[in-house]
C-alpha cells in the first residue's frame, strides 16, 4: 500500500468511538489533511514528528473516529486498491501511500512530550488536553465529561481549566493505567502531557522528603569532571556546599570582588540570590530533573564572583570598575589557566532607578569592553533586562511593560540581554482560587521590561530574547502576589541546611536559564566563538503568537514587527534549533575575520567586503517552485566601545566599527552584485540602505536591523524566488576606528559570525542532505572595495 505494507490492529474504543493511530514510514510524512472529516465527526487530535536512532524522522497522527464511521476510512482503502483515475493514479493515493501503520492509540500515542516522562506507576500531575466541539466558547461538555470520569476513577483533579481556541487543558493526578482508563471513558481527549510540577510541590516537602529527592537526583547525575565549559555567575556569591551544587562548583572557583565580603551569600541581604542563580545555570529546570527517572548529564561547571556586599549597596559610579575587576578574577582563575576554556558570564545585577534611555553608561561600556576582549577575542556576557516590580504597573499590564525601560547595564551592545515570558498560569494555593494570573500562557511576564521608549535609530533592540520569568497572581480587588511558589521557578536554596529548595522569578531567573542554554551550545560546539553562541541563541528564536495577540500586533506590518523587537527581542529560543538541523532546513555557519578599514595616504577608507556563495540546493528549489521557504540571516560581532556624551554623530561614534549584510536579488547575477557592493564601498557610503529590492523583502529591513552589534532578519518567499539569491555580502560601515586615525586602531581586524538558514514547512522536501554533500566544497570570496 504505502512504502511498507499497512498493518492494521484493534483500535482503542470508548463510549463514543475509537482512538486510531496512523504512522508514516521513516523519512515520509502523512497526508494529514485527508485524515480529518469534521462533518462525520472524525477529528484529527495531534500530530507528532520523531526521529529514530539513525536520525530519520517519521510522523504519527492520532484521530478520533465515532462509532459507525469506521467505514469512511475502510472505503478509502478499498478505493485505493480497486479504483484508478483516468490518469492511472489510484484513488486516495496521497493519503494511503503516506501511511505505514494503523494501530491502537494508547497513552503512548497521545503523549506528546518525552516518552520517558510517562508515569508508569507513581502518580504525577498530567495535562489532559480536551478538544472542543464549539470553538466560539468554553466547551463545558468536554470539561464535564473529564470531571465525571475522574470522579468515577477517584482521581485528583484541579478545578481550573486553561482555554485555547480549539482545546481546553486540565490537570489530573494520574499514572499510566489511570490515563488508559481516562482514554476508555472520556471521548474528548486529544493529548496527554506531563503537568508542570510547580515549585509549590517541592517547597511543601518536609526535610526527609527533600533529602530523599535530592539524593535520588544525585544518584542519577553524570558529572563531566573535565568539563571545559564554565558558567560564571557574577552576583551575590554562592553557597557551593549545597548538595546539588558541590560536584560542579568547587571552592577554588568561588571568587569575590572584596576579600572582606567572603564568597558566600549566606550572610547577604540579597536573599541567597546567587545560589538561586547557580541552581538554574546548573539544571535549567530543577522541577524537570527531579521528576524524571533519566540520567541527568552535567557537561559544564560553574564559577561564582561575588560583587554585592553583605550590607549596604555599591556606589553607582563604581559599577564599571567592579564588574571589570570581577571578570578579571575569573579570567585569571579559568581563562589564563586554561586558554581553551569556554566561559560564559552571567549577571542579573541591574540598577532599575538608573534610566539611561539606551545611552551607554560606564557600567554597560565596561561590559562591552569585557565582551570585546583583548585583541578582539571576545567573551559571551549575559545580562538580565531588569524587572517591573510595582503593583501600579501590574495593574496596567501589559501596557506598563512598554513604559518600563530596560535597566542599566542591560543596554550593553555586546551583551545578550535576557527578558522574560511565562508559561506558568495555574494557581494551586487553595486560599487564592479566586485569583487569576496577570499574564496569559506564553505571554510576556509581568516582570519584563522593554526598550520601547528608547530613541529608535541609535540604540539596540533590547531584550534580545526571552526565557521563563514567572507570573503574578491578582484578585479582582487588586491584591497581588508576586512570589507565589507555583508561579515561580524552583532552584537551590542558600539555607540548604534547613531547606534544599527555594524559588526565584523575573529576569534573574530568565538570564540564569539562558546561561544554561548557552552552555549546551558551547559544550556541543567547543570551537564556536562567543559571537557564534550569541548568534545561535538569537537565530533559533521565534515570536510566540500569544505575545503578538496580547499587544494586538499585526506581523504583516513592519511597524508592529519593530514594536515586537522592543518588547521581546527575537522571541523564545529553541535549543533543538540551536543545536541541530532538521531535514527540511539547512543552516550555514561561518566564523570569519575581516579588516574593516585601510590606511591609504594618511586617510582611512573602507577596506574589505566578504562575498559568501551560499550552497543552496537550487535543483530542489526549482523542482518545488511554489512551496513557501524562509531565509533567516543573523550577523553577530562585538564592538570596541568609545563611551562619553559627544552627540553620537558621524565623528563621535560609540562603536569601533559596524558590519552589515545583504543578499543578491533575483535578477542580479553574482558579478553584478559584487560590482554594486564594491561601488558603494568606494563611494564611502556610511549608512548603506541596500539595493532596490532589499528594503521590501525583509521583515525588519536593512534600515531598521542595523542597531547594535547583532543583526537578524527574515525573508519569507517562494522557492523559485530564492533559488538564485545565493550570494551574500558582509561589509563594513564607519566607526571610531575609522574616524580617529590617531588611535592606531584603523588597521585592526574584527571577527564576526554569520548564520544563514533556509527552511520550509514541507517536511518531505529534504534540503539538508543535498546541502550536506556539497558544503565542504564551498569557498568564501574576499574582494577589496
C-alpha positions as CSV (number, residue, x, y, z in Angstrom):
1,X,0.0,0.0,0.0
2,X,2.5,2.6,1.2
3,X,6.3,2.5,1.3
4,X,5.7,-0.6,3.6
5,X,2.6,-2.7,3.8
6,X,-0.2,-1.3,6.1
7,X,-0.5,-3.1,9.4
8,X,-4.0,-2.9,11.0
9,X,-4.7,-3.7,14.6
10,X,-7.6,-3.4,17.0
11,X,-8.1,0.2,17.9
12,X,-8.8,1.8,21.3
13,X,-12.5,2.2,21.9
14,X,-14.6,4.1,24.4
15,X,-18.3,5.0,24.7
16,X,-18.5,7.2,21.6
17,X,-15.8,5.9,19.3
18,X,-12.2,4.9,18.6
19,X,-8.8,6.5,19.0
20,X,-6.8,5.5,15.9
21,X,-3.1,6.0,15.4
22,X,-1.7,6.5,11.8
23,X,2.1,6.3,11.3
24,X,4.3,7.0,8.3
25,X,7.5,5.2,7.3
26,X,10.8,6.8,8.2
27,X,11.5,9.9,6.1
28,X,7.9,10.1,4.9
29,X,5.2,12.4,6.1
30,X,1.4,11.9,6.4
31,X,-1.3,13.4,4.3
32,X,-2.9,14.8,7.4
33,X,-5.5,16.9,5.6
34,X,-7.2,13.8,4.5
35,X,-7.3,12.2,8.0
36,X,-10.0,14.6,9.3
37,X,-13.7,14.7,8.4
38,X,-15.4,17.1,10.7
39,X,-18.8,16.5,9.1
40,X,-18.6,12.9,10.1
41,X,-17.2,13.7,13.5
42,X,-13.8,12.4,12.6
43,X,-11.3,14.7,14.3
44,X,-7.5,15.0,14.0
45,X,-6.3,15.2,17.6
46,X,-2.5,15.6,17.3
47,X,0.5,15.1,15.0
48,X,4.0,14.2,16.3
49,X,7.3,14.1,14.4
50,X,10.0,12.0,16.0
51,X,13.5,10.8,15.0
52,X,14.8,7.3,15.3
53,X,18.3,6.4,16.4
54,X,19.6,7.0,12.8
55,X,18.2,10.5,12.7
56,X,15.3,9.6,10.4
57,X,12.0,11.4,11.2
58,X,8.6,9.8,11.0
59,X,5.1,11.2,11.6
60,X,2.3,9.8,13.8
61,X,-1.2,11.2,13.9
62,X,-4.0,10.3,16.3
63,X,-7.6,10.5,15.0
64,X,-10.9,10.1,16.9
65,X,-13.4,8.1,14.8
66,X,-17.0,7.9,16.1
67,X,-18.8,4.6,16.2
68,X,-20.5,3.9,12.9
69,X,-17.9,6.0,10.9
70,X,-15.2,3.3,10.6
71,X,-16.4,2.6,7.1
72,X,-15.2,6.0,5.9
73,X,-11.5,5.0,6.3
74,X,-12.2,1.5,5.1
75,X,-13.8,2.7,1.9
76,X,-10.8,4.9,1.2
77,X,-8.5,1.9,1.5
78,X,-10.8,-0.2,-0.8
79,X,-11.0,2.6,-3.3
80,X,-7.2,2.8,-3.4
81,X,-7.0,-0.9,-4.2
82,X,-9.8,-1.1,-6.7
83,X,-10.3,2.2,-8.4
84,X,-8.0,4.0,-10.8
85,X,-8.5,7.5,-12.1
86,X,-8.3,8.1,-15.8
87,X,-4.7,9.1,-15.3
88,X,-3.9,5.7,-14.0
89,X,-3.3,7.1,-10.5
90,X,-5.0,5.1,-7.7
91,X,-7.7,6.9,-5.9
92,X,-6.6,8.3,-2.5
93,X,-3.0,7.6,-3.3
94,X,-1.6,10.6,-1.5
95,X,-3.3,9.5,1.7
96,X,-2.9,5.8,1.6
97,X,0.8,5.8,0.4
98,X,1.7,8.1,3.2
99,X,0.6,5.6,5.8
100,X,2.8,2.8,7.1
101,X,0.8,1.5,10.1
102,X,-2.7,1.9,11.5
103,X,-2.9,0.7,15.1
104,X,-4.3,1.1,18.5
105,X,-3.8,4.5,20.1
106,X,-3.0,4.1,23.7
107,X,-1.4,6.6,26.1
108,X,2.0,6.4,24.3
109,X,0.4,7.7,21.0
110,X,-1.4,10.5,22.8
111,X,1.6,11.5,24.9
112,X,3.1,14.5,23.2
113,X,6.1,15.0,25.5
114,X,9.2,12.8,26.0
115,X,8.0,9.1,26.3
116,X,10.3,8.7,29.3
117,X,8.1,11.1,31.2
118,X,5.0,8.8,31.1
119,X,4.3,8.0,34.7
120,X,4.5,4.2,34.9
121,X,3.4,3.6,38.5
122,X,3.8,6.8,40.6
123,X,1.0,9.3,40.1
124,X,2.1,12.8,38.8
125,X,0.1,15.8,37.7
126,X,-0.6,15.3,34.0
127,X,-2.1,17.8,31.5
128,X,-5.2,16.3,29.8
129,X,-5.9,18.2,26.6
130,X,-9.6,18.2,25.5
131,X,-10.8,19.0,22.1
132,X,-13.7,21.5,21.8
133,X,-16.9,20.9,19.8
134,X,-17.8,24.6,19.9
135,X,-14.9,26.8,19.1
136,X,-16.7,30.0,20.0
137,X,-17.0,29.3,23.7
138,X,-15.6,27.2,26.6
139,X,-16.9,23.7,25.9
140,X,-18.5,22.5,29.1
141,X,-19.3,19.1,27.5
142,X,-15.6,18.2,27.4
143,X,-14.9,19.6,30.9
144,X,-17.9,17.8,32.5
145,X,-17.0,14.6,30.7
146,X,-13.5,14.6,32.2
147,X,-14.7,15.6,35.6
148,X,-17.2,12.8,35.7
149,X,-14.6,10.4,34.5
150,X,-12.0,11.4,37.2
151,X,-14.8,11.2,39.8
152,X,-15.6,7.7,38.9
153,X,-11.9,6.7,38.9
154,X,-11.3,8.5,42.2
155,X,-8.5,10.7,40.7
156,X,-7.5,14.1,42.0
157,X,-8.2,16.9,39.5
158,X,-7.6,20.6,39.7
159,X,-10.7,22.7,39.0
160,X,-9.0,25.3,36.8
161,X,-9.3,25.0,33.1
162,X,-6.9,26.6,30.6
163,X,-8.8,27.6,27.5
164,X,-7.4,27.9,24.0
165,X,-9.2,28.3,20.7
166,X,-9.6,24.6,19.9
167,X,-8.7,22.9,23.1
168,X,-9.1,23.0,26.9
169,X,-6.3,21.9,29.3
170,X,-6.9,20.4,32.8
171,X,-4.7,18.9,35.4
172,X,-5.2,15.3,36.7
173,X,-3.0,13.4,39.1
174,X,-2.6,10.0,37.4
175,X,-0.2,7.2,36.3
176,X,-0.2,5.3,33.0
177,X,-3.0,3.0,34.0
178,X,-5.2,5.9,35.1
179,X,-4.6,7.6,31.8
180,X,-5.6,4.5,29.9
181,X,-8.8,4.4,32.0
182,X,-9.5,8.1,31.1
183,X,-9.0,7.3,27.5
184,X,-11.5,4.5,27.7
185,X,-14.2,6.6,29.3
186,X,-13.6,10.2,28.1
187,X,-14.4,11.0,24.4
188,X,-12.8,14.4,24.2
189,X,-9.1,13.6,24.9
190,X,-6.7,14.9,22.2
191,X,-3.4,14.5,24.0
192,X,-1.6,14.0,27.3
193,X,1.4,15.9,28.6
194,X,3.4,15.9,31.7
195,X,2.0,18.5,34.0
196,X,4.1,21.4,35.2
197,X,5.2,20.1,38.5
198,X,5.3,23.6,40.1
199,X,7.8,24.8,42.7
200,X,5.0,24.8,45.2
201,X,5.1,21.0,45.3
202,X,8.8,20.9,46.2
203,X,8.6,23.8,48.6
204,X,5.9,21.9,50.7
205,X,8.1,18.8,51.2
206,X,9.4,18.1,54.7
207,X,13.1,17.7,55.3
208,X,13.1,13.9,55.0
209,X,11.3,14.1,51.6
210,X,13.6,16.9,50.4
211,X,16.7,14.8,51.1
212,X,15.2,11.7,49.5
213,X,14.5,13.5,46.3
214,X,17.9,15.3,46.3
215,X,19.8,12.0,47.0
216,X,17.8,10.3,44.2
217,X,18.8,13.0,41.8
218,X,22.4,12.9,42.9
219,X,22.4,9.1,42.1
220,X,21.4,9.9,38.5
221,X,23.8,12.8,37.9
222,X,26.5,12.2,35.5
223,X,29.1,15.0,36.1
224,X,31.7,15.6,33.5
225,X,34.7,16.3,35.8
226,X,37.0,17.5,33.0
227,X,34.3,19.9,31.5
228,X,35.8,22.7,29.6
229,X,32.7,24.9,29.6
230,X,32.0,27.2,32.6
231,X,29.1,29.4,33.6
232,X,30.4,32.2,35.8
233,X,27.6,33.7,37.9
234,X,28.5,37.4,38.8
235,X,26.1,38.1,41.7
236,X,25.9,37.9,45.5
237,X,28.1,34.9,45.9
238,X,27.1,31.3,46.4
239,X,26.7,28.5,49.0
240,X,28.7,26.0,47.0
241,X,28.3,23.3,49.7
242,X,24.7,22.8,48.6
243,X,24.5,19.0,47.9
244,X,23.2,19.7,44.3
245,X,26.0,22.2,43.5
246,X,29.1,21.0,45.2
247,X,30.1,18.5,42.5
248,X,30.1,21.2,39.8
249,X,31.2,24.3,41.8
250,X,34.5,23.9,43.7
251,X,35.6,26.3,46.5
252,X,38.5,27.4,44.3
253,X,36.0,28.7,41.7
254,X,34.2,30.8,44.2
255,X,35.7,34.3,44.0
256,X,34.9,37.8,45.4
257,X,35.5,41.4,44.5
258,X,36.3,42.3,48.1
259,X,38.0,39.8,50.3
260,X,36.3,41.2,53.3
261,X,32.9,40.2,51.9
262,X,33.8,36.5,51.6
263,X,32.5,34.3,48.7
264,X,29.1,33.1,50.1
265,X,25.8,34.7,50.1
266,X,24.7,33.1,53.3
267,X,25.0,36.4,55.3
268,X,24.0,38.6,52.5
269,X,20.8,40.7,52.5
270,X,20.2,39.7,48.9
271,X,18.2,36.6,49.9
272,X,20.6,34.0,48.5
273,X,20.2,35.3,45.0
274,X,23.5,34.0,43.8
275,X,22.8,30.4,44.9
276,X,19.4,30.5,43.3
277,X,21.0,31.7,40.0
278,X,23.5,28.9,40.2
279,X,20.8,26.3,40.5
280,X,19.2,27.4,37.3
281,X,22.5,27.8,35.5
282,X,23.3,24.2,36.5
283,X,20.0,22.4,35.8
284,X,17.8,24.9,33.8
285,X,14.6,23.3,35.2
286,X,15.1,21.7,38.6
287,X,11.4,20.6,38.5
288,X,12.1,18.5,35.4
289,X,15.3,16.8,36.6
290,X,13.7,16.0,39.9
291,X,10.7,14.3,38.3
292,X,12.4,12.3,35.6
293,X,14.0,8.9,36.1
294,X,16.6,9.5,33.3
295,X,20.3,10.2,33.8
296,X,21.0,13.9,34.2
297,X,24.2,14.9,32.4
298,X,26.1,17.9,33.7
299,X,28.6,18.7,31.0
300,X,29.5,22.2,32.2
301,X,30.8,23.6,35.5
302,X,30.0,26.7,37.5
303,X,32.0,29.6,38.9
304,X,30.9,32.5,41.1
305,X,32.2,36.0,41.6
306,X,30.6,38.0,44.5
307,X,30.0,41.6,43.5
308,X,27.4,42.6,46.1
309,X,28.3,43.5,49.7
310,X,26.8,41.7,52.7
311,X,25.3,45.0,53.9
312,X,24.6,48.3,52.1
313,X,25.0,48.8,48.3
314,X,27.9,49.6,45.9
315,X,28.3,53.1,44.9
316,X,26.8,53.6,41.4
317,X,30.0,55.2,40.0
318,X,32.0,52.1,40.9
319,X,30.0,49.6,39.0
320,X,32.2,49.7,35.9
321,X,35.3,49.1,37.9
322,X,33.6,46.4,40.0
323,X,32.4,44.4,37.0
324,X,35.8,44.6,35.3
325,X,37.7,43.5,38.4
326,X,35.2,40.7,39.0
327,X,35.7,39.3,35.5
328,X,39.5,39.8,35.7
329,X,39.5,37.5,38.7
330,X,37.5,34.9,36.7
331,X,39.8,35.3,33.8
332,X,42.9,34.7,36.0
333,X,41.2,31.7,37.5
334,X,39.8,30.0,34.4
335,X,40.9,31.5,31.1
336,X,44.6,32.1,31.7
337,X,45.0,28.7,33.4
338,X,43.0,27.0,30.6
339,X,43.1,29.1,27.3
340,X,40.8,26.7,25.6
341,X,38.0,27.0,28.3
342,X,34.6,28.4,27.2
343,X,33.5,30.8,29.9
344,X,30.0,32.3,29.8
345,X,29.5,35.2,32.1
346,X,26.1,35.8,33.6
347,X,24.8,38.7,35.7
348,X,21.3,39.7,37.0
349,X,22.5,42.8,38.9
350,X,20.9,45.9,37.5
351,X,20.0,49.4,38.6
352,X,16.3,50.0,37.8
353,X,16.4,53.5,39.1
354,X,19.1,54.5,36.6
355,X,17.2,55.0,33.3
356,X,19.6,55.7,30.5
357,X,17.1,55.5,27.6
358,X,19.5,53.3,25.8
359,X,22.6,55.6,26.2
360,X,25.8,53.8,27.1
361,X,26.9,54.1,30.7
362,X,30.3,53.4,32.3
363,X,28.8,50.1,33.6
364,X,27.4,49.0,30.2
365,X,30.5,50.1,28.4
366,X,32.6,48.1,30.8
367,X,30.6,45.0,29.9
368,X,31.0,45.9,26.2
369,X,34.8,46.1,26.8
370,X,34.9,42.8,28.6
371,X,32.9,41.2,25.7
372,X,35.1,42.7,23.1
373,X,38.1,41.2,24.9
374,X,41.8,41.6,24.3
375,X,42.8,41.8,20.6
376,X,39.2,41.2,19.6
377,X,39.0,37.7,21.2
378,X,35.5,38.0,22.6
379,X,33.6,36.8,25.7
380,X,30.0,36.0,26.0
381,X,28.3,38.1,28.6
382,X,24.6,37.6,29.5
383,X,22.7,40.3,31.5
384,X,19.1,40.4,32.7
385,X,16.9,43.2,31.3
386,X,15.7,44.3,34.7
387,X,12.2,44.0,36.3
388,X,8.8,45.7,36.5
389,X,8.1,45.4,40.2
390,X,5.3,47.7,41.2
391,X,1.7,46.9,41.7
392,X,0.7,50.1,39.9
393,X,2.5,48.8,36.8
394,X,0.9,45.3,37.1
395,X,-2.5,47.0,37.2
396,X,-1.7,48.3,33.7
397,X,-0.2,45.1,32.3
398,X,0.9,44.7,29.6
399,X,0.9,48.4,28.6
400,X,3.1,49.3,31.6
401,X,5.7,46.9,30.4
402,X,6.2,49.1,27.3
403,X,6.8,52.1,29.6
404,X,9.4,50.5,31.9
405,X,12.8,50.7,30.2
406,X,15.4,48.0,30.3
407,X,17.7,48.7,33.3
408,X,21.3,49.8,33.4
409,X,23.6,48.0,32.3
410,X,21.4,45.9,30.0
411,X,21.7,48.4,27.2
412,X,25.1,47.0,26.5
413,X,25.7,46.5,22.8
414,X,27.7,43.3,23.1
415,X,25.9,41.5,25.9
416,X,23.0,39.2,25.2
417,X,20.2,40.8,27.2
418,X,17.5,38.5,28.5
419,X,13.9,39.4,29.1
420,X,11.1,37.2,30.4
421,X,7.9,35.5,29.2
422,X,5.9,32.9,31.1
423,X,4.2,29.5,30.8
424,X,3.1,29.5,34.5
425,X,-0.6,30.1,34.7
426,X,-2.0,27.6,37.2
427,X,-2.7,28.8,40.7
428,X,-2.7,25.9,43.2
429,X,-2.9,27.7,46.5
430,X,-6.4,26.8,47.9
431,X,-6.9,30.2,49.5
432,X,-6.3,32.0,46.2
433,X,-8.7,30.2,43.9
434,X,-10.5,33.5,43.2
435,X,-7.2,35.0,42.0
436,X,-6.0,34.9,38.3
437,X,-2.6,35.3,36.7
438,X,-1.8,38.6,35.1
439,X,0.0,37.1,32.1
440,X,-1.6,34.5,29.7
441,X,0.1,31.3,28.8
442,X,3.3,32.1,26.8
443,X,2.6,35.8,27.2
444,X,5.1,38.5,28.4
445,X,6.0,38.0,32.0
446,X,4.7,40.8,34.3
447,X,8.3,41.4,35.2
448,X,9.6,42.0,31.7
449,X,10.9,45.5,30.8
450,X,11.4,46.8,27.2
451,X,13.3,49.3,25.1
452,X,10.1,50.7,23.6
453,X,10.8,54.2,24.9
454,X,14.4,54.4,23.5
455,X,15.4,56.5,20.6
456,X,14.6,54.2,17.7
457,X,17.5,54.6,15.3
458,X,20.6,54.8,17.6
459,X,20.3,52.1,20.3
460,X,20.0,48.3,20.1
461,X,16.7,46.4,20.4
462,X,16.6,45.1,24.0
463,X,15.9,42.5,25.3
464,X,17.5,40.3,22.7
465,X,15.4,37.1,23.6
466,X,13.1,36.0,26.5
467,X,13.2,33.0,28.8
468,X,10.8,31.8,31.6
469,X,10.4,34.5,34.3
470,X,7.3,33.6,36.2
471,X,3.9,35.2,36.7
472,X,2.0,37.3,39.2
473,X,-1.5,36.5,40.7
474,X,-4.0,39.2,41.3
475,X,-7.6,39.4,42.6
476,X,-10.4,41.5,41.2
477,X,-9.9,43.8,44.2
478,X,-6.3,44.5,43.1
479,X,-4.4,42.4,45.7
480,X,-1.3,40.9,44.1
481,X,1.1,38.1,44.9
482,X,4.4,38.3,43.0
483,X,6.2,35.5,44.8
484,X,3.7,32.6,44.6
485,X,5.7,29.4,44.6
486,X,3.6,27.8,41.8
487,X,4.2,30.9,39.6
488,X,8.0,31.0,40.3
489,X,10.9,28.8,39.2
490,X,12.4,26.2,41.6
491,X,16.1,26.4,42.4
492,X,18.7,25.7,45.0
493,X,18.4,27.5,48.4
494,X,21.2,29.2,50.2
495,X,19.7,27.8,53.5
496,X,20.2,24.3,52.4
497,X,20.7,23.0,56.0
498,X,17.0,23.9,56.5
499,X,15.5,23.9,53.0
500,X,17.2,22.5,50.0
501,X,14.9,24.3,47.6
502,X,13.9,27.9,47.0
503,X,12.2,29.9,44.3
504,X,13.2,32.8,42.0
505,X,11.4,34.8,39.3
506,X,11.8,37.7,37.0
507,X,14.6,38.4,34.5
508,X,17.0,37.0,37.1
509,X,15.6,33.5,36.6
510,X,15.4,34.1,32.8
511,X,19.1,35.0,32.4
512,X,20.3,32.1,34.6
513,X,18.3,29.7,32.3
514,X,19.8,31.5,29.3
515,X,23.3,30.8,30.7
516,X,22.5,27.1,30.9
517,X,21.2,27.2,27.3
518,X,24.4,28.9,26.1
519,X,26.5,26.3,27.9
520,X,24.7,23.5,26.0
521,X,25.8,25.1,22.7
522,X,29.3,25.7,23.9
523,X,29.6,22.1,25.0
524,X,28.4,20.6,21.8
525,X,30.4,23.0,19.6
526,X,33.6,23.7,21.6
527,X,35.1,25.6,18.7
528,X,32.2,28.1,18.5
529,X,33.2,31.7,19.2
530,X,31.2,33.7,21.8
531,X,29.9,35.7,18.8
532,X,28.6,32.4,17.3
533,X,26.9,31.2,20.5
534,X,25.1,34.6,20.9
535,X,24.1,34.4,17.2
536,X,22.8,30.8,17.6
537,X,20.6,31.8,20.5
538,X,19.1,34.8,18.6
539,X,18.9,32.8,15.4
540,X,16.9,30.0,17.0
541,X,14.3,32.3,18.5
542,X,10.7,32.9,17.2
543,X,8.0,35.2,18.3
544,X,5.2,33.4,20.2
545,X,1.7,34.1,18.8
546,X,0.5,34.7,22.4
547,X,2.7,37.8,22.7
548,X,1.7,39.0,19.3
549,X,-2.0,38.7,20.3
550,X,-1.8,40.3,23.7
551,X,-0.4,43.5,22.2
552,X,-2.8,43.3,19.3
553,X,0.0,43.4,16.8
554,X,-0.2,42.6,13.1
555,X,3.0,41.0,12.0
556,X,2.2,41.9,8.4
557,X,3.1,45.4,9.3
558,X,6.7,46.3,9.7
559,X,6.0,48.9,12.4
560,X,4.4,46.2,14.5
561,X,7.3,43.8,14.0
562,X,9.7,46.5,15.2
563,X,7.5,47.0,18.2
564,X,7.8,43.3,18.9
565,X,11.6,43.6,18.8
566,X,11.4,46.3,21.6
567,X,9.1,44.1,23.7
568,X,10.6,40.6,23.5
569,X,13.6,40.9,21.1
570,X,13.6,38.0,18.6
571,X,11.4,35.8,20.9
572,X,11.8,32.5,22.6
573,X,14.9,30.5,21.6
574,X,14.7,26.8,20.7
575,X,17.5,24.6,21.9
576,X,16.7,22.0,19.2
577,X,17.1,24.6,16.5
578,X,20.3,25.9,18.1
579,X,21.9,22.5,18.3
580,X,20.7,20.7,15.3
581,X,19.1,21.0,11.8
582,X,16.0,19.1,10.6
583,X,15.9,17.6,7.1
584,X,13.6,20.3,5.8
585,X,16.1,23.0,6.8
586,X,19.8,23.8,6.5
587,X,21.9,26.3,8.4
588,X,25.2,27.7,7.1
589,X,27.6,29.0,9.9
590,X,30.7,31.0,9.2
591,X,33.3,32.4,11.7
592,X,35.4,34.9,9.9
593,X,37.8,37.8,10.4
594,X,37.6,40.9,8.4
595,X,39.7,44.1,8.3
596,X,37.1,46.8,8.0
597,X,39.4,49.8,7.3
598,X,42.6,50.5,5.5
599,X,45.0,53.4,5.9
600,X,45.7,54.9,2.5
601,X,47.9,58.0,2.2
602,X,47.1,59.0,5.8
603,X,43.4,58.7,5.2
604,X,41.3,55.8,6.4
605,X,39.0,54.0,3.9
606,X,36.6,51.1,4.0
607,X,38.6,48.0,3.1
608,X,37.2,44.5,2.7
609,X,33.9,43.0,1.6
610,X,33.3,39.3,2.1
611,X,31.2,37.6,-0.5
612,X,29.9,34.2,0.5
613,X,28.4,31.8,-2.0
614,X,25.6,30.0,-0.2
615,X,25.2,26.3,-1.0
616,X,21.5,26.4,-1.9
617,X,20.0,23.2,-3.3
618,X,18.9,25.0,-6.4
619,X,17.6,22.0,-8.2
620,X,15.2,21.1,-5.3
621,X,14.0,24.7,-5.1
622,X,13.3,24.8,-8.8
623,X,11.6,21.4,-8.7
624,X,9.2,22.8,-6.0
625,X,8.9,26.4,-7.1
626,X,5.6,27.2,-5.3
627,X,6.4,26.0,-1.8
628,X,7.0,28.6,0.9
629,X,10.5,28.9,2.2
630,X,12.1,31.1,4.9
631,X,15.6,32.6,4.7
632,X,16.9,33.8,8.1
633,X,20.2,35.6,8.4
634,X,22.0,36.6,11.7
635,X,25.2,38.6,11.8
636,X,26.9,38.7,15.2
637,X,30.0,40.6,16.2
638,X,31.4,42.6,19.1
639,X,32.3,46.3,19.0
640,X,35.0,48.1,21.0
641,X,33.2,50.8,22.9
642,X,34.0,54.5,23.0
643,X,31.7,55.9,25.7
644,X,31.1,59.5,26.5
645,X,28.3,62.0,25.7
646,X,29.5,63.5,22.5
647,X,26.4,63.6,20.4
648,X,26.9,60.2,18.9
649,X,27.2,61.7,15.4
650,X,29.4,60.8,12.5
651,X,32.7,61.8,14.1
652,X,31.7,60.7,17.7
653,X,30.7,57.1,17.4
654,X,30.3,54.6,20.3
655,X,31.1,51.6,18.1
656,X,34.6,50.9,16.8
657,X,33.1,49.6,13.5
658,X,29.8,48.4,12.1
659,X,29.1,45.4,9.8
660,X,26.1,44.9,7.5
661,X,24.9,42.1,5.3
662,X,23.0,41.9,2.0
663,X,21.7,39.1,-0.3
664,X,21.7,39.5,-4.1
665,X,18.3,40.0,-5.7
666,X,16.5,37.5,-8.0
667,X,17.5,39.3,-11.2
668,X,21.1,40.2,-10.1
669,X,24.0,38.0,-11.1
670,X,26.8,37.3,-8.8
671,X,29.1,39.5,-10.9
672,X,26.6,42.5,-10.9
673,X,26.1,42.1,-7.1
674,X,29.9,42.2,-6.5
675,X,30.1,45.3,-8.7
676,X,27.3,47.1,-6.9
677,X,28.6,46.5,-3.4
678,X,32.2,47.5,-4.4
679,X,30.9,50.7,-5.9
680,X,29.0,51.5,-2.7
681,X,32.2,50.8,-0.7
682,X,34.3,53.0,-3.0
683,X,31.8,55.8,-2.5
684,X,32.3,55.6,1.3
685,X,28.6,55.3,1.9
686,X,28.3,55.4,5.7
687,X,24.7,54.4,6.2
688,X,24.1,51.9,3.4
689,X,20.4,51.3,2.8
690,X,20.6,48.3,0.4
691,X,19.6,47.7,-3.1
692,X,16.3,48.4,-4.7
693,X,14.6,45.2,-3.6
694,X,16.4,44.8,-0.2
695,X,14.2,47.0,1.9
696,X,10.9,45.4,0.9
697,X,11.6,41.7,1.0
698,X,12.9,41.5,4.6
699,X,10.7,41.5,7.7
700,X,12.9,44.0,9.6
701,X,14.6,45.8,6.7
702,X,18.2,47.0,6.4
703,X,17.4,50.5,7.7
704,X,16.0,49.0,11.0
705,X,18.2,46.0,11.6
706,X,21.4,48.0,11.9
707,X,21.1,48.9,15.6
708,X,23.6,47.4,18.0
709,X,26.1,44.6,17.1
710,X,23.8,41.7,16.2
711,X,21.6,42.0,13.1
712,X,18.9,39.4,12.3
713,X,16.3,39.4,9.6
714,X,14.0,37.0,7.8
715,X,12.7,36.8,4.2
716,X,9.6,34.6,3.5
717,X,9.1,33.8,-0.1
718,X,8.6,31.1,-2.7
719,X,11.3,28.5,-3.5
720,X,11.6,29.8,-7.1
721,X,12.2,33.4,-5.8
722,X,15.1,32.3,-3.5
723,X,16.7,29.8,-5.8
724,X,19.1,32.3,-7.5
725,X,19.6,34.5,-4.4
726,X,22.6,32.6,-3.1
727,X,25.4,35.2,-2.8
728,X,25.6,37.1,0.5
729,X,27.9,40.0,1.3
730,X,29.2,41.1,4.7
731,X,30.7,44.6,4.6
732,X,31.9,47.3,7.0
733,X,30.5,50.8,7.7
734,X,32.0,53.6,9.7
735,X,33.1,53.7,13.4
736,X,35.5,55.4,15.6
737,X,38.4,53.2,14.4
738,X,37.9,54.9,11.1
739,X,37.3,58.5,12.3
740,X,40.1,58.5,14.9
741,X,43.1,57.5,12.9
742,X,45.4,58.6,15.7
743,X,44.1,55.8,17.8
744,X,46.2,53.3,15.8
745,X,43.1,51.1,15.5
746,X,42.3,51.7,11.9
747,X,44.1,48.6,10.7
748,X,42.6,46.3,13.3
749,X,40.9,43.1,12.3
750,X,37.4,42.3,13.5
751,X,35.7,38.9,14.0
752,X,32.1,38.1,13.0
753,X,29.8,35.1,12.9
754,X,27.3,34.6,10.2
755,X,24.4,32.2,10.3
756,X,22.1,31.6,7.4
757,X,19.1,29.2,7.5
758,X,17.0,28.1,4.6
759,X,13.9,26.1,5.6
760,X,10.4,25.1,4.6
761,X,7.4,23.6,6.4
762,X,7.2,20.9,3.7
763,X,8.8,18.1,5.7
764,X,9.1,15.8,2.7
765,X,11.4,18.3,1.0
766,X,14.9,17.2,2.0
767,X,17.2,20.3,1.9
768,X,19.7,19.2,4.4
769,X,21.0,16.0,2.8
770,X,21.7,17.7,-0.5
771,X,23.5,20.6,1.1
772,X,25.5,18.4,3.4
773,X,27.1,16.6,0.5
774,X,28.4,19.8,-1.1
775,X,29.1,22.2,1.9
776,X,32.7,21.3,2.1
777,X,33.3,22.4,-1.5
778,X,32.1,26.0,-0.7
779,X,34.7,28.7,-0.5
780,X,34.4,32.3,0.7
781,X,35.4,35.0,-1.8
782,X,37.1,38.1,-0.4
783,X,37.3,41.2,-2.6
784,X,38.7,44.6,-1.6
785,X,36.4,47.5,-2.1
